[in-house]
Amino acid sequence: MIRFDDQVAIVTGAGAGLGRSHALGLAERGARVVVNDMGDASSVVSEIEAAGGKAVAIAADVSDAGAVSDMVAQVMDRWGRIDILINNAGILRDKTFAKMDMDDFAKVINVHLIGTAQCCHAVWPIMRAQGYGRILLTASGSGLYGNFGQSNYGAAKAGMVGLMNVLHLEGARDDIRVNTLAPTAATAMTEGLLPQVALDLLQPGTITPGVLHLVSRDAPSCMILSAGGGTFAVTQITETQGTLIEGDITPEAVAAAWSEIIDPSGAEPLENAFAQTRKYALRAAKAKGVDLDW
């Protein structure tokens, strides 16, 4: 049984949609929940309290470092610890790249990516001192696979994966596990974009169970969980074995070897950036008869 008794969780953007669902799910299983939203989140707190749980609403703009720091300070004053951070806050400013105002590009990056980083940075020393923490970032298929008219949103959401990869490595020593959710759900952000029948199937409640697993004590780390409508899948980043071009390394040689370069057989994930560097250096050393003890 996954429980969160005696744990404190912050959920950003929790006034409605996915965030609300995550907050309710955490509270139902014993967590004390900080319901963060720029709008009125009192109704979510009331729902939690009516069911016998504990929650507090804190309005803070995640793109404002001072507001985030103040929110975290309030939580520590009230409950003395922070075990879980679910970064869910977000906005949309959709337009094709040719028509997009760069202020709108920056705004989406600031809320999604910079806001997520600021929330993580604010709780990081607390989780390190505790020797425990669970952090969830929220990405999107728009960042993983692309979506027309969402260059700002896609760039911000793809950035979540890079942030997760590094925080996973840096947090491992202190049992801080970091994962990413790539959800497809019926929310205010998708209303009008999908058929009503699809919206009825893609309710936030079908995704939250996966979230609760990713922030539990036995959670994995460095996973991208894609979810929607009760389906859960793991999105993986892998690298093909590739091919070593011997002799003259020219554009023509690369083009001639292209089918071998993109051959997916034997593709594998790499544990970090140096694993990639090591792979290339060792292969080049072997081909040139160089003794590289790495």
C-alpha positions in Angstrom: 0.0 0.0 0.0 1.5 3.3 -1.1 1.1 5.8 1.8 2.4 9.3 2.5 1.7 9.6 6.2 3.8 12.2 8.0 5.0 13.5 4.7 4.6 17.0 3.3 4.0 17.6 -0.4 4.0 20.8 -2.5 2.0 20.6 -5.7 2.3 23.7 -8.0 -0.6 24.7 -10.3 -2.9 22.6 -8.1 -6.0 24.8 -8.2 -7.6 22.7 -11.0 -6.9 19.9 -13.5 -4.0 17.6 -13.1 -2.6 19.5 -10.1 -5.8 19.3 -8.2 -6.0 15.6 -8.9 -2.5 15.0 -7.7 -3.1 17.1 -4.5 -6.3 15.1 -3.7 -4.5 11.8 -4.4 -1.7 12.7 -2.0 -4.0 13.9 0.7 -6.2 10.8 0.4 -3.1 8.7 1.2 -2.0 10.7 4.2 0.2 13.6 3.0 -0.1 17.1 4.2 -0.5 19.1 1.0 0.5 22.6 -0.1 -1.9 23.6 -2.8 0.0 26.2 -4.9 -1.8 28.2 -7.5 -2.0 31.8 -8.7 -5.8 31.5 -8.7 -8.2 30.6 -5.9 -7.1 27.2 -4.5 -9.4 27.3 -1.4 -11.9 24.9 -2.9 -9.2 22.2 -3.3 -8.1 22.7 0.3 -11.8 22.5 1.4 -12.1 19.2 -0.5 -9.1 17.8 1.3 -10.2 19.0 4.7 -13.7 17.7 4.2 -12.2 14.3 3.6 -10.2 14.5 6.8 -6.9 15.6 5.3 -4.6 18.5 5.9 -3.8 21.2 3.4 -3.0 24.8 2.9 -3.3 27.1 -0.1 -0.3 29.3 -1.0 -0.5 31.6 -4.0 3.0 32.0 -5.5 4.1 32.7 -9.0 6.7 29.9 -9.7 8.5 32.2 -12.1 9.2 34.6 -9.2 12.2 33.4 -7.2 11.2 35.5 -4.2 7.7 34.2 -4.1 8.9 30.6 -4.3 11.4 31.1 -1.5 8.6 32.7 0.7 6.3 29.7 -0.1 9.0 27.2 1.0 9.7 29.2 4.1 6.0 29.2 5.0 5.8 25.4 4.6 8.9 24.9 6.8 7.5 27.2 9.5 4.2 25.3 9.4 5.2 21.7 9.0 9.0 21.6 9.3 9.8 19.4 6.3 9.2 19.0 2.6 9.3 15.4 1.2 7.6 15.8 -2.2 7.6 18.4 -4.9 5.3 18.0 -7.9 6.0 20.7 -10.5 2.8 21.1 -12.4 2.2 24.8 -12.9 2.0 26.0 -16.5 0.6 28.3 -19.1 0.1 28.3 -22.9 0.9 31.0 -25.4 0.4 29.1 -28.7 1.3 30.5 -32.1 3.4 29.4 -35.0 7.0 30.4 -34.5 6.9 32.8 -37.4 4.1 34.8 -35.7 5.2 34.3 -32.1 6.2 37.3 -30.0 9.4 36.5 -28.2 8.0 37.9 -25.0 5.4 35.0 -25.2 8.3 32.6 -25.9 10.2 33.8 -22.8 7.0 33.8 -20.6 6.3 30.2 -21.2 10.0 29.2 -20.7 10.0 31.3 -17.4 6.8 29.6 -16.0 7.5 26.1 -17.0 11.3 25.6 -17.1 12.6 28.4 -14.9 9.7 28.1 -12.5 10.3 24.4 -12.1 14.0 24.9 -11.6 13.3 27.6 -8.9 11.0 25.3 -7.0 13.5 22.5 -7.2 16.3 24.8 -6.1 14.3 26.1 -3.1 13.5 22.6 -1.7 16.9 21.0 -2.7 18.9 21.9 0.5 15.9 20.8 2.7 15.7 17.4 1.0 19.5 17.0 1.1 19.5 17.7 4.9 16.7 15.2 5.4 18.4 12.6 3.2 15.1 12.1 1.4 13.2 13.8 -1.4 10.9 13.0 -4.3 10.6 15.4 -7.2 8.4 15.2 -10.2 8.7 17.4 -13.3 5.9 17.7 -15.8 6.9 17.5 -19.5 4.7 16.9 -22.5 4.5 15.0 -25.8 5.0 18.5 -27.3 8.5 18.5 -25.9 9.3 14.9 -26.6 7.8 14.6 -30.1 6.8 18.2 -31.2 3.5 19.9 -31.8 2.6 22.5 -34.4 2.3 26.0 -32.9 4.0 25.2 -29.6 7.7 26.0 -30.0 7.8 27.8 -26.7 5.9 25.1 -24.8 7.8 22.3 -26.5 11.2 23.9 -25.7 10.3 24.3 -22.1 8.9 20.8 -21.8 12.0 19.2 -23.5 14.1 21.1 -21.0 12.5 19.1 -18.2 14.2 16.0 -19.4 17.6 17.6 -19.3 16.9 19.0 -15.8 15.8 15.6 -14.6 18.8 13.8 -15.9 21.2 16.1 -14.0 19.2 16.3 -10.8 18.9 12.5 -10.7 22.7 12.2 -10.7 23.2 15.0 -8.2 20.5 13.8 -5.8 21.2 10.1 -5.7 23.6 10.3 -2.8 20.9 11.9 -0.6 18.1 9.7 -1.8 16.5 12.4 -3.8 14.7 10.7 -6.7 13.7 12.8 -9.7 11.2 11.7 -12.4 9.3 13.3 -15.2 5.6 12.9 -16.2 4.5 13.4 -19.8 0.7 13.5 -19.5 -2.2 13.7 -21.9 -5.2 14.9 -20.0 -8.5 16.8 -20.3 -7.7 20.1 -18.6 -8.3 23.8 -19.2 -5.1 23.8 -21.4 -6.5 21.1 -23.7 -10.2 22.1 -23.7 -11.2 22.9 -27.3 -8.2 21.1 -28.8 -9.6 17.6 -28.5 -13.0 15.9 -29.3 -15.3 15.8 -26.3 -15.3 12.0 -26.4 -11.5 12.0 -26.0 -11.7 14.5 -23.2 -14.1 12.3 -21.3 -11.6 9.4 -21.5 -8.5 11.5 -20.7 -9.5 12.6 -17.2 -6.7 13.7 -14.8 -7.7 11.0 -12.3 -6.5 8.3 -14.8 -2.9 9.8 -14.6 -2.5 10.6 -10.9 -2.0 6.9 -9.8 1.2 6.9 -11.9 2.3 10.2 -10.2 1.8 8.7 -6.8 4.1 5.8 -7.6 6.8 8.2 -8.9 6.8 10.2 -5.6 6.5 7.2 -3.3 9.3 5.8 -1.1 10.0 3.0 -3.5 9.9 5.2 -6.6 12.3 4.7 -9.4 14.5 7.7 -10.6 15.2 9.3 -13.9 12.1 7.9 -15.6 9.9 9.6 -18.2 6.4 8.3 -17.5 4.0 9.0 -20.3 0.3 8.6 -19.3 -3.2 9.2 -20.4 -6.6 7.5 -20.1 -5.3 4.7 -17.9 -2.4 3.8 -20.2 1.2 4.2 -18.8 4.3 3.9 -20.9 8.0 4.8 -20.4 9.6 7.1 -22.9 13.3 6.2 -23.3 16.2 8.1 -24.8 18.6 5.7 -26.4 21.6 6.0 -28.7 22.3 3.8 -31.7 25.6 1.9 -31.8 26.6 4.1 -34.7 29.6 3.5 -36.9 33.2 4.6 -36.9 34.3 6.3 -40.1 37.9 5.4 -40.7 40.1 7.3 -43.1 39.0 10.7 -44.3 36.0 11.9 -42.2 34.1 13.9 -44.8 30.4 14.9 -45.2 30.2 12.4 -48.1 31.5 9.6 -45.8 28.9 10.4 -43.2 26.2 10.4 -45.9 27.4 7.0 -47.2 27.3 5.5 -43.7 23.9 7.0 -42.8 22.0 3.7 -42.9 24.5 2.2 -40.4 24.5 5.4 -38.2 20.7 5.3 -37.8 20.4 1.5 -37.5 18.3 1.0 -34.3 19.5 -2.5 -33.5 21.6 -2.5 -30.4 20.5 1.0 -29.4 20.9 1.6 -25.6 20.5 4.3 -23.0 23.6 6.0 -21.7 24.0 6.7 -18.0 25.5 10.2 -18.4 27.2 12.5 -20.9 30.7 11.0 -20.1 29.4 7.6 -21.0 28.9 8.9 -24.5 32.3 10.6 -24.6 33.9 7.3 -23.4 32.1 5.3 -26.0 33.4 7.5 -28.8 37.0 7.8 -27.5 37.4 4.1 -26.9 36.1 3.2 -30.4 38.5 5.7 -32.0 41.4 4.5 -29.9 40.8 0.9 -30.8 40.7 1.8 -34.5 43.9 3.7 -34.3 45.7 1.2 -32.1 46.0 3.7 -29.3 46.2 2.4 -25.7 43.3 4.2 -23.8 42.8 2.9 -20.3 39.3 4.3 -19.7 
